Amino acid sequence: MKEHNITNTIRTLRFHADEMTQQDLAEKVGVTRQTIMAIEKGKYSPSLELAFKIALVFDKPLEEVFKYQ
């Protein structure tokens, strides 16, 4: 299985955003809950557009949400 070098802080950001659910975030950015779950677990790397949408939901710069190692 391919190893991804992108990590993220989505789970923590959701917790600090009034415990936003994966479903809530998915609806805000136009994907499925399963996609959010896969991104959080590092099993799927989002497109650049989706990464920016997620960062905008939390009002954070992209590099505070995603890190490339």
C-alpha positions as CSV (number, residue, x, y, z in Angstrom):
1,M,0.0,0.0,0.0
2,K,1.2,3.5,-0.9
3,E,2.5,5.5,2.1
4,H,1.3,9.1,2.2
5,N,3.6,11.8,3.4
6,I,0.8,14.3,4.1
7,T,-0.4,14.6,7.7
8,N,-3.3,16.8,9.0
9,T,-4.9,18.3,12.1
10,I,-8.5,18.0,10.9
11,R,-9.6,15.9,13.9
12,T,-8.2,18.4,16.4
13,L,-9.7,21.3,14.4
14,R,-13.1,19.6,14.4
15,F,-12.9,19.1,18.1
16,H,-12.2,22.8,18.7
17,A,-15.0,23.8,16.3
18,D,-17.7,22.8,18.8
19,E,-17.0,19.1,18.1
20,M,-17.9,19.3,14.5
21,T,-18.7,15.9,13.1
22,Q,-17.1,14.4,10.0
23,Q,-20.5,14.6,8.4
24,D,-20.8,18.3,9.1
25,L,-17.4,19.0,7.6
26,A,-18.1,16.7,4.6
27,E,-21.3,18.7,3.9
28,K,-19.5,22.0,4.1
29,V,-16.8,21.0,1.6
30,G,-19.0,18.8,-0.7
31,V,-17.6,15.3,-0.1
32,T,-18.7,12.2,1.7
33,R,-18.1,11.5,5.4
34,Q,-16.0,8.5,4.3
35,T,-13.7,10.9,2.3
36,I,-13.2,13.0,5.5
37,M,-12.5,9.9,7.5
38,A,-9.9,8.6,5.0
39,I,-8.2,12.0,4.9
40,E,-8.0,12.2,8.7
41,K,-6.5,8.7,8.9
42,G,-3.9,9.6,6.2
43,K,-5.3,7.0,3.8
44,Y,-6.3,9.5,1.2
45,S,-4.6,12.8,0.1
46,P,-7.1,15.4,-0.8
47,S,-7.0,17.4,-4.0
48,L,-5.5,20.9,-3.7
49,E,-8.9,22.4,-4.1
50,L,-10.4,20.2,-1.3
51,A,-7.5,21.0,1.0
52,F,-8.1,24.7,0.6
53,K,-11.9,24.2,1.2
54,I,-11.2,22.4,4.4
55,A,-8.7,25.1,5.6
56,L,-11.3,27.8,4.8
57,V,-14.0,26.0,6.9
58,F,-11.6,26.3,9.9
59,D,-10.4,29.8,8.9
60,K,-6.8,28.5,9.0
61,P,-3.9,28.7,6.5
62,L,-3.4,25.6,4.5
63,E,-0.1,24.8,6.2
64,E,-1.8,24.8,9.6
65,V,-4.2,22.1,8.5
66,F,-1.9,20.0,6.3
67,K,1.8,19.2,6.5
68,Y,4.0,17.5,3.9
69,Q,6.8,15.4,5.4
